[in-house]
């Protein structure tokens, strides 16, 4: 029997916040079943997710990013492109791709906001682990 494997992709922008999603995820799913891959930012996640999904090594790919309004570009366009890309990867490859990609409406780089979003990402990581376990189990039942 093979062990279930997960790929966890983390964007490096706001890594101090994004990495907390992995902390929450690995509370539920053992680190020994998770391969972690870092990418520069959210926009690079769909391509990496596709590469990992096509490798045949993973039962699910989880991607985490924090897309904030940088004042130069419309962050909601970036977030939409990323989430749409991740969904397409899952549909095209048949490997579940889960997103912990958050786009806050009002984020300021203050200690208060950073603490709030760090805690939020831990919770979202836990939720992603629960979703990953659920979708993998459901697909295994269909294959049985």
PyMOL commands that place a pseudoatom at each C-alpha (Angstrom):
pseudoatom trace, name=CA, resn=UNK, resi=1, chain=A, elem=C, hetatm=0, pos=[0.000, 0.000, 0.000]
pseudoatom trace, name=CA, resn=UNK, resi=2, chain=A, elem=C, hetatm=0, pos=[1.353, 3.430, -0.919]
pseudoatom trace, name=CA, resn=UNK, resi=3, chain=A, elem=C, hetatm=0, pos=[1.214, 6.334, 1.477]
pseudoatom trace, name=CA, resn=UNK, resi=4, chain=A, elem=C, hetatm=0, pos=[-0.762, 9.399, 0.560]
pseudoatom trace, name=CA, resn=UNK, resi=5, chain=A, elem=C, hetatm=0, pos=[1.492, 12.302, -0.479]
pseudoatom trace, name=CA, resn=UNK, resi=6, chain=A, elem=C, hetatm=0, pos=[0.750, 15.986, -0.557]
pseudoatom trace, name=CA, resn=UNK, resi=7, chain=A, elem=C, hetatm=0, pos=[2.602, 18.863, -2.167]
pseudoatom trace, name=CA, resn=UNK, resi=8, chain=A, elem=C, hetatm=0, pos=[2.386, 22.187, -0.334]
pseudoatom trace, name=CA, resn=UNK, resi=9, chain=A, elem=C, hetatm=0, pos=[3.341, 25.229, -2.401]
pseudoatom trace, name=CA, resn=UNK, resi=10, chain=A, elem=C, hetatm=0, pos=[4.092, 28.475, -0.548]
pseudoatom trace, name=CA, resn=UNK, resi=11, chain=A, elem=C, hetatm=0, pos=[4.493, 31.901, -2.111]
pseudoatom trace, name=CA, resn=UNK, resi=12, chain=A, elem=C, hetatm=0, pos=[7.417, 33.839, -0.617]
pseudoatom trace, name=CA, resn=UNK, resi=13, chain=A, elem=C, hetatm=0, pos=[5.715, 37.253, -0.579]
pseudoatom trace, name=CA, resn=UNK, resi=14, chain=A, elem=C, hetatm=0, pos=[4.764, 37.828, 3.065]
pseudoatom trace, name=CA, resn=UNK, resi=15, chain=A, elem=C, hetatm=0, pos=[6.384, 34.488, 3.950]
pseudoatom trace, name=CA, resn=UNK, resi=16, chain=A, elem=C, hetatm=0, pos=[6.070, 35.222, 7.674]
pseudoatom trace, name=CA, resn=UNK, resi=17, chain=A, elem=C, hetatm=0, pos=[2.286, 35.068, 7.226]
pseudoatom trace, name=CA, resn=UNK, resi=18, chain=A, elem=C, hetatm=0, pos=[1.996, 32.483, 4.421]
pseudoatom trace, name=CA, resn=UNK, resi=19, chain=A, elem=C, hetatm=0, pos=[4.195, 29.930, 6.219]
pseudoatom trace, name=CA, resn=UNK, resi=20, chain=A, elem=C, hetatm=0, pos=[1.620, 29.764, 9.002]
pseudoatom trace, name=CA, resn=UNK, resi=21, chain=A, elem=C, hetatm=0, pos=[-0.729, 27.935, 6.600]
pseudoatom trace, name=CA, resn=UNK, resi=22, chain=A, elem=C, hetatm=0, pos=[1.786, 25.098, 6.457]
pseudoatom trace, name=CA, resn=UNK, resi=23, chain=A, elem=C, hetatm=0, pos=[1.917, 25.091, 10.270]
pseudoatom trace, name=CA, resn=UNK, resi=24, chain=A, elem=C, hetatm=0, pos=[-1.851, 24.555, 10.402]
pseudoatom trace, name=CA, resn=UNK, resi=25, chain=A, elem=C, hetatm=0, pos=[-1.784, 21.987, 7.592]
pseudoatom trace, name=CA, resn=UNK, resi=26, chain=A, elem=C, hetatm=0, pos=[0.940, 19.919, 9.238]
pseudoatom trace, name=CA, resn=UNK, resi=27, chain=A, elem=C, hetatm=0, pos=[-0.968, 19.817, 12.544]
pseudoatom trace, name=CA, resn=UNK, resi=28, chain=A, elem=C, hetatm=0, pos=[-3.355, 17.392, 10.824]
pseudoatom trace, name=CA, resn=UNK, resi=29, chain=A, elem=C, hetatm=0, pos=[-1.271, 15.757, 8.107]
pseudoatom trace, name=CA, resn=UNK, resi=30, chain=A, elem=C, hetatm=0, pos=[2.164, 14.434, 9.128]
pseudoatom trace, name=CA, resn=UNK, resi=31, chain=A, elem=C, hetatm=0, pos=[5.115, 16.367, 7.716]
pseudoatom trace, name=CA, resn=UNK, resi=32, chain=A, elem=C, hetatm=0, pos=[6.514, 13.040, 6.479]
pseudoatom trace, name=CA, resn=UNK, resi=33, chain=A, elem=C, hetatm=0, pos=[3.669, 12.953, 3.916]
pseudoatom trace, name=CA, resn=UNK, resi=34, chain=A, elem=C, hetatm=0, pos=[4.201, 16.526, 2.692]
pseudoatom trace, name=CA, resn=UNK, resi=35, chain=A, elem=C, hetatm=0, pos=[6.706, 17.909, 0.210]
pseudoatom trace, name=CA, resn=UNK, resi=36, chain=A, elem=C, hetatm=0, pos=[7.106, 21.678, 0.483]
pseudoatom trace, name=CA, resn=UNK, resi=37, chain=A, elem=C, hetatm=0, pos=[7.921, 23.841, -2.530]
pseudoatom trace, name=CA, resn=UNK, resi=38, chain=A, elem=C, hetatm=0, pos=[8.537, 27.583, -2.349]
pseudoatom trace, name=CA, resn=UNK, resi=39, chain=A, elem=C, hetatm=0, pos=[7.771, 29.900, -5.277]
pseudoatom trace, name=CA, resn=UNK, resi=40, chain=A, elem=C, hetatm=0, pos=[8.467, 33.631, -5.592]
pseudoatom trace, name=CA, resn=UNK, resi=41, chain=A, elem=C, hetatm=0, pos=[4.842, 34.790, -5.472]
pseudoatom trace, name=CA, resn=UNK, resi=42, chain=A, elem=C, hetatm=0, pos=[1.221, 33.834, -5.996]
pseudoatom trace, name=CA, resn=UNK, resi=43, chain=A, elem=C, hetatm=0, pos=[1.377, 34.239, -9.755]
pseudoatom trace, name=CA, resn=UNK, resi=44, chain=A, elem=C, hetatm=0, pos=[3.909, 31.398, -9.991]
pseudoatom trace, name=CA, resn=UNK, resi=45, chain=A, elem=C, hetatm=0, pos=[1.720, 28.919, -8.105]
pseudoatom trace, name=CA, resn=UNK, resi=46, chain=A, elem=C, hetatm=0, pos=[-0.468, 27.582, -10.953]
pseudoatom trace, name=CA, resn=UNK, resi=47, chain=A, elem=C, hetatm=0, pos=[2.518, 26.525, -13.069]
pseudoatom trace, name=CA, resn=UNK, resi=48, chain=A, elem=C, hetatm=0, pos=[4.220, 24.872, -10.090]
pseudoatom trace, name=CA, resn=UNK, resi=49, chain=A, elem=C, hetatm=0, pos=[0.940, 23.179, -9.132]
pseudoatom trace, name=CA, resn=UNK, resi=50, chain=A, elem=C, hetatm=0, pos=[0.646, 21.852, -12.685]
pseudoatom trace, name=CA, resn=UNK, resi=51, chain=A, elem=C, hetatm=0, pos=[4.216, 20.520, -12.621]
pseudoatom trace, name=CA, resn=UNK, resi=52, chain=A, elem=C, hetatm=0, pos=[3.622, 18.778, -9.300]
pseudoatom trace, name=CA, resn=UNK, resi=53, chain=A, elem=C, hetatm=0, pos=[0.221, 17.392, -10.299]
pseudoatom trace, name=CA, resn=UNK, resi=54, chain=A, elem=C, hetatm=0, pos=[1.581, 16.012, -13.568]
pseudoatom trace, name=CA, resn=UNK, resi=55, chain=A, elem=C, hetatm=0, pos=[4.465, 14.310, -11.726]
pseudoatom trace, name=CA, resn=UNK, resi=56, chain=A, elem=C, hetatm=0, pos=[2.081, 11.596, -10.518]
pseudoatom trace, name=CA, resn=UNK, resi=57, chain=A, elem=C, hetatm=0, pos=[3.637, 11.720, -7.038]
pseudoatom trace, name=CA, resn=UNK, resi=58, chain=A, elem=C, hetatm=0, pos=[0.863, 13.574, -5.224]
pseudoatom trace, name=CA, resn=UNK, resi=59, chain=A, elem=C, hetatm=0, pos=[-2.700, 12.852, -4.223]
pseudoatom trace, name=CA, resn=UNK, resi=60, chain=A, elem=C, hetatm=0, pos=[-3.347, 16.584, -3.765]
pseudoatom trace, name=CA, resn=UNK, resi=61, chain=A, elem=C, hetatm=0, pos=[-1.534, 19.877, -4.191]
pseudoatom trace, name=CA, resn=UNK, resi=62, chain=A, elem=C, hetatm=0, pos=[-2.133, 22.719, -1.748]
pseudoatom trace, name=CA, resn=UNK, resi=63, chain=A, elem=C, hetatm=0, pos=[-1.108, 26.287, -2.580]
pseudoatom trace, name=CA, resn=UNK, resi=64, chain=A, elem=C, hetatm=0, pos=[-0.816, 29.185, -0.134]
pseudoatom trace, name=CA, resn=UNK, resi=65, chain=A, elem=C, hetatm=0, pos=[-0.364, 32.890, -0.856]
pseudoatom trace, name=CA, resn=UNK, resi=66, chain=A, elem=C, hetatm=0, pos=[-1.218, 36.297, 0.563]
pseudoatom trace, name=CA, resn=UNK, resi=67, chain=A, elem=C, hetatm=0, pos=[-2.101, 38.744, -2.216]
pseudoatom trace, name=CA, resn=UNK, resi=68, chain=A, elem=C, hetatm=0, pos=[-2.307, 42.319, -0.973]
pseudoatom trace, name=CA, resn=UNK, resi=69, chain=A, elem=C, hetatm=0, pos=[-2.962, 45.659, -2.604]
pseudoatom trace, name=CA, resn=UNK, resi=70, chain=A, elem=C, hetatm=0, pos=[0.488, 46.998, -3.400]
pseudoatom trace, name=CA, resn=UNK, resi=71, chain=A, elem=C, hetatm=0, pos=[-0.887, 50.238, -4.766]
pseudoatom trace, name=CA, resn=UNK, resi=72, chain=A, elem=C, hetatm=0, pos=[0.584, 49.622, -8.214]
pseudoatom trace, name=CA, resn=UNK, resi=73, chain=A, elem=C, hetatm=0, pos=[-1.605, 46.844, -9.610]
pseudoatom trace, name=CA, resn=UNK, resi=74, chain=A, elem=C, hetatm=0, pos=[-5.089, 45.557, -8.982]
pseudoatom trace, name=CA, resn=UNK, resi=75, chain=A, elem=C, hetatm=0, pos=[-4.471, 42.734, -6.538]
pseudoatom trace, name=CA, resn=UNK, resi=76, chain=A, elem=C, hetatm=0, pos=[-7.951, 41.351, -7.116]
pseudoatom trace, name=CA, resn=UNK, resi=77, chain=A, elem=C, hetatm=0, pos=[-7.008, 40.646, -10.755]
pseudoatom trace, name=CA, resn=UNK, resi=78, chain=A, elem=C, hetatm=0, pos=[-3.907, 38.779, -9.616]
pseudoatom trace, name=CA, resn=UNK, resi=79, chain=A, elem=C, hetatm=0, pos=[-5.880, 36.783, -7.045]
pseudoatom trace, name=CA, resn=UNK, resi=80, chain=A, elem=C, hetatm=0, pos=[-8.556, 35.882, -9.598]
pseudoatom trace, name=CA, resn=UNK, resi=81, chain=A, elem=C, hetatm=0, pos=[-5.958, 34.780, -12.146]
pseudoatom trace, name=CA, resn=UNK, resi=82, chain=A, elem=C, hetatm=0, pos=[-4.201, 32.636, -9.537]
pseudoatom trace, name=CA, resn=UNK, resi=83, chain=A, elem=C, hetatm=0, pos=[-7.318, 30.904, -8.208]
pseudoatom trace, name=CA, resn=UNK, resi=84, chain=A, elem=C, hetatm=0, pos=[-8.665, 30.354, -11.736]
pseudoatom trace, name=CA, resn=UNK, resi=85, chain=A, elem=C, hetatm=0, pos=[-5.295, 28.904, -12.743]
pseudoatom trace, name=CA, resn=UNK, resi=86, chain=A, elem=C, hetatm=0, pos=[-5.248, 26.555, -9.771]
pseudoatom trace, name=CA, resn=UNK, resi=87, chain=A, elem=C, hetatm=0, pos=[-8.767, 25.362, -10.553]
pseudoatom trace, name=CA, resn=UNK, resi=88, chain=A, elem=C, hetatm=0, pos=[-7.790, 24.738, -14.163]
pseudoatom trace, name=CA, resn=UNK, resi=89, chain=A, elem=C, hetatm=0, pos=[-4.774, 22.684, -13.074]
pseudoatom trace, name=CA, resn=UNK, resi=90, chain=A, elem=C, hetatm=0, pos=[-7.007, 20.458, -10.955]
pseudoatom trace, name=CA, resn=UNK, resi=91, chain=A, elem=C, hetatm=0, pos=[-9.534, 19.986, -13.731]
pseudoatom trace, name=CA, resn=UNK, resi=92, chain=A, elem=C, hetatm=0, pos=[-6.887, 19.395, -16.413]
pseudoatom trace, name=CA, resn=UNK, resi=93, chain=A, elem=C, hetatm=0, pos=[-4.792, 16.926, -14.402]
pseudoatom trace, name=CA, resn=UNK, resi=94, chain=A, elem=C, hetatm=0, pos=[-7.421, 15.225, -12.256]
pseudoatom trace, name=CA, resn=UNK, resi=95, chain=A, elem=C, hetatm=0, pos=[-5.348, 15.946, -9.142]
pseudoatom trace, name=CA, resn=UNK, resi=96, chain=A, elem=C, hetatm=0, pos=[-7.111, 18.019, -6.476]
pseudoatom trace, name=CA, resn=UNK, resi=97, chain=A, elem=C, hetatm=0, pos=[-5.551, 21.473, -6.127]
pseudoatom trace, name=CA, resn=UNK, resi=98, chain=A, elem=C, hetatm=0, pos=[-6.579, 23.375, -3.024]
pseudoatom trace, name=CA, resn=UNK, resi=99, chain=A, elem=C, hetatm=0, pos=[-6.055, 27.069, -2.424]
pseudoatom trace, name=CA, resn=UNK, resi=100, chain=A, elem=C, hetatm=0, pos=[-5.172, 28.934, 0.730]
pseudoatom trace, name=CA, resn=UNK, resi=101, chain=A, elem=C, hetatm=0, pos=[-4.823, 32.141, -1.279]
pseudoatom trace, name=CA, resn=UNK, resi=102, chain=A, elem=C, hetatm=0, pos=[-6.202, 35.062, 0.639]
pseudoatom trace, name=CA, resn=UNK, resi=103, chain=A, elem=C, hetatm=0, pos=[-6.764, 38.626, -0.536]
pseudoatom trace, name=CA, resn=UNK, resi=104, chain=A, elem=C, hetatm=0, pos=[-7.692, 40.942, 2.322]
pseudoatom trace, name=CA, resn=UNK, resi=105, chain=A, elem=C, hetatm=0, pos=[-9.628, 44.108, 1.567]
pseudoatom trace, name=CA, resn=UNK, resi=106, chain=A, elem=C, hetatm=0, pos=[-7.874, 46.133, 4.247]
pseudoatom trace, name=CA, resn=UNK, resi=107, chain=A, elem=C, hetatm=0, pos=[-4.326, 45.079, 5.073]
pseudoatom trace, name=CA, resn=UNK, resi=108, chain=A, elem=C, hetatm=0, pos=[-1.713, 47.327, 6.578]
pseudoatom trace, name=CA, resn=UNK, resi=109, chain=A, elem=C, hetatm=0, pos=[1.733, 46.084, 7.454]
pseudoatom trace, name=CA, resn=UNK, resi=110, chain=A, elem=C, hetatm=0, pos=[1.338, 46.618, 11.191]
pseudoatom trace, name=CA, resn=UNK, resi=111, chain=A, elem=C, hetatm=0, pos=[2.052, 44.261, 14.067]
pseudoatom trace, name=CA, resn=UNK, resi=112, chain=A, elem=C, hetatm=0, pos=[-1.687, 44.076, 14.765]
pseudoatom trace, name=CA, resn=UNK, resi=113, chain=A, elem=C, hetatm=0, pos=[-2.681, 43.096, 11.205]
pseudoatom trace, name=CA, resn=UNK, resi=114, chain=A, elem=C, hetatm=0, pos=[0.259, 40.707, 10.853]
pseudoatom trace, name=CA, resn=UNK, resi=115, chain=A, elem=C, hetatm=0, pos=[-0.773, 38.884, 14.037]
pseudoatom trace, name=CA, resn=UNK, resi=116, chain=A, elem=C, hetatm=0, pos=[-4.377, 38.627, 12.838]
pseudoatom trace, name=CA, resn=UNK, resi=117, chain=A, elem=C, hetatm=0, pos=[-3.386, 37.205, 9.437]
pseudoatom trace, name=CA, resn=UNK, resi=118, chain=A, elem=C, hetatm=0, pos=[-0.784, 34.821, 10.869]
pseudoatom trace, name=CA, resn=UNK, resi=119, chain=A, elem=C, hetatm=0, pos=[-3.478, 33.291, 13.082]
pseudoatom trace, name=CA, resn=UNK, resi=120, chain=A, elem=C, hetatm=0, pos=[-5.929, 33.267, 10.180]
pseudoatom trace, name=CA, resn=UNK, resi=121, chain=A, elem=C, hetatm=0, pos=[-3.461, 31.408, 7.959]
pseudoatom trace, name=CA, resn=UNK, resi=122, chain=A, elem=C, hetatm=0, pos=[-2.952, 28.737, 10.647]
pseudoatom trace, name=CA, resn=UNK, resi=123, chain=A, elem=C, hetatm=0, pos=[-6.712, 28.171, 10.665]
pseudoatom trace, name=CA, resn=UNK, resi=124, chain=A, elem=C, hetatm=0, pos=[-6.894, 28.158, 6.857]
pseudoatom trace, name=CA, resn=UNK, resi=125, chain=A, elem=C, hetatm=0, pos=[-4.072, 25.592, 6.807]
pseudoatom trace, name=CA, resn=UNK, resi=126, chain=A, elem=C, hetatm=0, pos=[-6.091, 23.369, 9.132]
pseudoatom trace, name=CA, resn=UNK, resi=127, chain=A, elem=C, hetatm=0, pos=[-9.130, 23.773, 6.884]
pseudoatom trace, name=CA, resn=UNK, resi=128, chain=A, elem=C, hetatm=0, pos=[-7.033, 22.893, 3.814]
pseudoatom trace, name=CA, resn=UNK, resi=129, chain=A, elem=C, hetatm=0, pos=[-5.803, 19.729, 5.552]
pseudoatom trace, name=CA, resn=UNK, resi=130, chain=A, elem=C, hetatm=0, pos=[-9.368, 18.717, 6.337]
pseudoatom trace, name=CA, resn=UNK, resi=131, chain=A, elem=C, hetatm=0, pos=[-10.416, 19.390, 2.740]
pseudoatom trace, name=CA, resn=UNK, resi=132, chain=A, elem=C, hetatm=0, pos=[-7.407, 17.482, 1.366]
pseudoatom trace, name=CA, resn=UNK, resi=133, chain=A, elem=C, hetatm=0, pos=[-8.155, 14.462, 3.533]
pseudoatom trace, name=CA, resn=UNK, resi=134, chain=A, elem=C, hetatm=0, pos=[-11.813, 14.612, 2.507]
pseudoatom trace, name=CA, resn=UNK, resi=135, chain=A, elem=C, hetatm=0, pos=[-11.262, 14.833, -1.240]
pseudoatom trace, name=CA, resn=UNK, resi=136, chain=A, elem=C, hetatm=0, pos=[-8.525, 12.181, -1.227]
pseudoatom trace, name=CA, resn=UNK, resi=137, chain=A, elem=C, hetatm=0, pos=[-10.726, 9.796, 0.783]
pseudoatom trace, name=CA, resn=UNK, resi=138, chain=A, elem=C, hetatm=0, pos=[-13.706, 10.400, -1.515]
pseudoatom trace, name=CA, resn=UNK, resi=139, chain=A, elem=C, hetatm=0, pos=[-11.593, 9.726, -4.607]
pseudoatom trace, name=CA, resn=UNK, resi=140, chain=A, elem=C, hetatm=0, pos=[-10.145, 6.563, -3.044]
pseudoatom trace, name=CA, resn=UNK, resi=141, chain=A, elem=C, hetatm=0, pos=[-13.666, 5.266, -2.428]
pseudoatom trace, name=CA, resn=UNK, resi=142, chain=A, elem=C, hetatm=0, pos=[-14.483, 5.812, -6.102]
pseudoatom trace, name=CA, resn=UNK, resi=143, chain=A, elem=C, hetatm=0, pos=[-11.350, 3.911, -7.118]
pseudoatom trace, name=CA, resn=UNK, resi=144, chain=A, elem=C, hetatm=0, pos=[-12.112, 0.981, -4.801]
for i in range(1, 144): cmd.bond("trace and resi %d" % i, "trace and resi %d" % (i + 1))
show_as sticks, trace
zoom trace
